[in-house]
Every structure is written in structure tokens, then in C-alpha cells.
Amino acid sequence: MSAPLVLLAEDDEDVRALAELVLRRDGYEVTAVSDGQAALDAAADRTPSVAVLDVSMPRMDASRPRGGSVSAPRPASCRSCS
């Protein structure tokens, strides 16, 4: 069984690197990008299990999603979420 894929969109390089490190440490596969358009492109290439989106990013941010609604349920088992 493969690890769940997390799409991480964050324009701050340090925050993105830290979040990616924590997610990978907890066993997730991560696709990390720096803006909203790159997140859409990455999701089109491979559908993630969940997307973690910065609210304010260049080239489209999470406050203006395109192509449908976004739902973000809390994972049933996420060691980093407690």
C-alpha cells in the first residue's frame, strides 16, 4: 500500500520546507509547490489524497479556488494534527 499523497501549496520557502519535512516524517508522500497555479497543475497530473493550501499566494490563492469546491476533512490518523 502506498503512502497517501499530500499536495502542499505554500509560497514561503521555509514554511513549505518545514511542513514537507513533518509530513514526510509522518509517512506521507508530498508534492510541494509554491503557488496556486502550480497546485492546480500538480493536482491535474496526480490526484492528491488531501491538499494543504496557503490562503494567500501568488498566481492564484486558496481564497479563489477554480474548478469546483474544496473540502478538507481532518485525516483519521495524523500524528502531527494533535
JOPE-V506882 format. One record per residue. RES is the residue in one letter. SS is DSSP state (alpha for helix, beta for strand, coil for the rest). PHI is phi in whole degrees, -180 to 180 (NA if undefined). Layout:
RES:SS:PHI
RES:SS:PHI
This chain:
M:coil:NA
S:coil:-86
A:coil:-70
P:coil:-62
L:beta:-93
V:beta:-108
L:beta:-95
L:beta:-112
A:beta:-116
E:coil:-152
D:coil:-83
D:coil:-80
E:alpha:-59
D:alpha:-68
V:alpha:-65
R:alpha:-61
A:alpha:-64
L:alpha:-66
A:alpha:-62
E:alpha:-63
L:alpha:-60
V:alpha:-64
L:alpha:-63
R:alpha:-64
R:alpha:-60
D:coil:-85
G:coil:97
Y:coil:-90
E:beta:-87
V:beta:-128
T:beta:-110
A:beta:-109
V:beta:-133
S:coil:-107
D:coil:-156
G:alpha:-63
Q:alpha:-65
A:alpha:-63
A:alpha:-65
L:alpha:-62
D:alpha:-62
A:alpha:-65
A:alpha:-67
A:alpha:-71
D:alpha:-72
R:coil:-155
T:coil:-70
P:coil:-80
S:coil:-71
V:beta:-153
A:beta:-120
V:beta:-112
L:beta:-118
D:coil:-67
V:coil:-74
S:coil:-128
M:coil:-139
P:coil:-70
R:coil:61
M:coil:118
D:coil:-117
A:alpha:-70
S:alpha:-76
R:alpha:-131
P:coil:-65
R:coil:-115
G:coil:90
G:coil:129
S:coil:-83
V:coil:-118
S:coil:-122
A:coil:-135
P:coil:-71
R:coil:-71
P:coil:-61
A:coil:-63
S:coil:-134
C:coil:-139
R:alpha:-61
S:alpha:-84
C:alpha:-88
S:coil:-79
